[in-house]
Amino acid sequence: MNSVNAGTNSSNFTYIPVNNDQVSCVLTSSLTSCMTNNPTTSNMVTMTVNPNYTVSVIISSPSDTVCQRTSVQLTTYPANEGLTTVYQWKVNWVNTWVDLSTYSYTPVNNDVV
């Protein structure tokens, strides 16, 4: 790995890569008769390591206080949501609405969304 010996005597190599690490394998055959190119070196693999992204979402409403029988619209503000985001809204820990970045409903006192 990166021109430094890293593992020995195994067909498997496990490690935590760093971006642009170069990994190859040297194989030495145990056969002794009529052998050429022994030991031999594999192709080089250059590792690309992407950072870990934290997915998060914040919701907001125009106000936390509304009049009875008044609808309120909640809006999401996601971070690192990807291209095929799925939303699951919950009211009082119960699934209520799926797959919209906004949610409109008529709350009752002390609802938790």
C-alpha positions in Angstrom: 0.0 0.0 0.0 1.5 3.3 -1.1 4.7 1.4 -1.9 4.9 0.1 1.7 4.3 -3.6 2.7 1.0 -3.7 4.6 -0.3 -7.3 4.8 1.2 -10.7 4.6 0.3 -14.2 3.5 -3.5 -13.7 2.9 -5.6 -13.4 -0.2 -7.7 -10.8 1.7 -6.6 -7.4 2.9 -8.8 -5.2 5.1 -8.0 -1.7 6.2 -9.4 1.8 6.6 -8.4 3.7 3.5 -7.3 7.3 3.1 -8.1 9.2 0.0 -5.7 8.5 -2.9 -4.2 5.4 -1.2 -2.7 3.1 -3.8 -3.1 -0.6 -3.2 -1.6 -3.5 -5.0 -0.8 -7.1 -4.2 2.4 -9.1 -4.7 1.9 -12.8 -5.2 4.7 -15.3 -4.8 3.9 -18.8 -6.1 4.9 -21.9 -4.1 5.5 -23.7 -7.4 9.2 -24.1 -8.3 9.3 -25.7 -11.7 9.1 -23.8 -15.0 7.9 -20.6 -13.3 8.3 -17.1 -14.9 7.3 -13.8 -13.5 7.4 -15.1 -9.9 6.8 -13.1 -7.8 4.2 -11.0 -9.7 2.5 -7.7 -8.9 -1.2 -7.0 -9.5 -2.6 -3.8 -11.0 -2.7 -0.7 -8.8 -6.0 0.5 -7.3 -6.3 4.1 -6.2 -8.9 4.6 -3.5 -11.3 7.4 -3.5 -12.6 8.1 0.0 -15.7 10.4 0.3 -16.4 12.3 3.5 -19.3 11.3 5.8 -22.1 13.8 5.6 -24.6 14.3 8.4 -28.2 14.3 7.3 -30.4 16.7 9.2 -33.8 18.5 8.9 -35.3 21.4 10.7 -39.0 22.2 10.5 -40.6 25.6 11.0 -44.1 27.1 11.0 -45.2 30.7 10.7 -46.1 30.5 14.5 -46.2 28.0 17.3 -49.6 29.4 18.3 -52.7 29.2 16.1 -56.4 29.7 16.7 -58.7 26.7 17.0 -59.7 25.1 13.7 -56.9 27.0 11.9 -54.6 25.1 9.5 -50.9 25.6 9.8 -48.3 24.8 7.2 -44.9 23.3 8.4 -41.9 23.5 6.1 -38.7 21.5 6.1 -35.2 22.8 5.8 -33.0 19.7 5.1 -29.3 19.4 4.8 -27.5 16.6 2.8 -30.8 15.1 1.9 -29.6 13.5 -1.4 -31.6 13.2 -4.6 -34.4 10.9 -3.7 -35.5 12.2 -0.3 -38.4 10.6 1.5 -40.2 12.6 4.2 -42.3 11.0 7.0 -44.3 13.4 9.1 -45.4 12.5 12.6 -47.9 14.1 15.0 -47.7 12.9 18.6 -45.2 10.2 17.4 -47.7 8.7 15.0 -47.1 8.6 11.2 -49.4 11.0 9.5 -48.1 12.1 6.1 -45.5 10.8 3.8 -43.1 12.3 1.2 -43.8 16.0 1.1 -41.4 18.6 2.2 -44.3 20.7 3.6 -47.2 19.5 5.8 -50.5 21.3 6.4 -52.8 20.3 9.2 -55.1 21.6 11.8 -53.5 21.1 15.2 -55.1 20.5 18.6 -53.6 21.9 21.8 -50.1 20.5 22.7 -49.6 18.5 19.5 -46.0 17.5 19.0 -44.9 17.4 15.4 
